[in-house]
């Protein structure tokens, strides 16, 4: 399924089906949290958290695509992400966009 951040798909006439979204809440285990906390003392990328957020985005996108597919969509336009801290060490990632069908 085509997923784009634009409002249209060049060369395609589309019919809007509705909102498609997917989300996940991810956390790291206590060992990773302690290690990453120590990393903040010297600075630099928190690679464990970067990997966690990459995985969370991929899960959220796949769930959004699955929901759009169940609606009969051919594509999703206007992809957006939202994040929020749920609690210390846990974050929600939501992917959402407009499910569309080609005319």
N, C-alpha and C positions, 0 to 999 in steps of 0.2 A: 504494500500500500504506500502510495506517495504521501509524504508528510512534509509540508513546507511552512515557512514562517510568513510568507506573503499572503495577501488577501485573495488573490486569484491565481489561477494556473494558466500561464500563457498558452493561447491556442485552444483552450477548453472552455466550453460553456458549462456552468455548474449549477446544480440544484442544491440548496442548503437543506440538510437533514436535521441538524441540531448540534448541541454541545456534546463533545466526547471528552472524557477525562479519565485519568488513571493516577493513582497515588500509591505511595509506600512510606512507611516509617522505618528508618534504619537506625541502629545504634552499634557502637563498638563495645567489645568486652572490657572489663576493668583493666586488664593487662595493657591493652592498647591505649586506654585513656591515660594511664600513668605514664607510659612511654611518650605519648604525644604531649603531655603536660610538661615533661622535662625538656622536650624539644623547644617549647616556647621560651625557655630561658636563653637559648642561643640564637633563636630565630631560624627562619627557613620554612620550606614547604612541609606541611604535615601530610606526608604521602599516604599514610593509612586512611586519613579522613578524605583525602582527594579520591582515593580508590572507592571508598564507601559511597561518596556522593555520585561518582560516575556510575556505579552499580545501581544506585537508587534512581537516577535519571533514566537509565535503560529499562528498569522494571516499570517505572511510571509510564514511559512511552509505550512499552509493549501492552500494558493494560489499557491505555487509551486506544491504541490500534485495535485491540480485541473488541472493545466496546463499539468503536466505529464500524468494524466489520459486522457485528451483530445487528447494526442499524442498516446494513446494506450499502455502506459507503465505499467509494472508490478511492477517496483521498481525504486528507485532513489539511485544512488551510488555517493560517493564523496561529500556528503552534506557539504556545507560551508556557513558561515554567513559573511556579511559585514555590517558595520554601518557607518553613517555619520551624522554630525550635519547639519541640513538644515538652521536653524536660532536659536536664543536664545530660549531655552525651547522646541525645536522640533528636533526629530531625525528620520532618516530613518533606517529601518532594512530590509536587503535583504537576502533571503535564496536562494541558487542556488545549483544545482547538475546536474548529468547526468541521463536523463531518459533512462531506459533500458527495454527491453522485454526479457523474458526467451525464450531460443531456445528449 
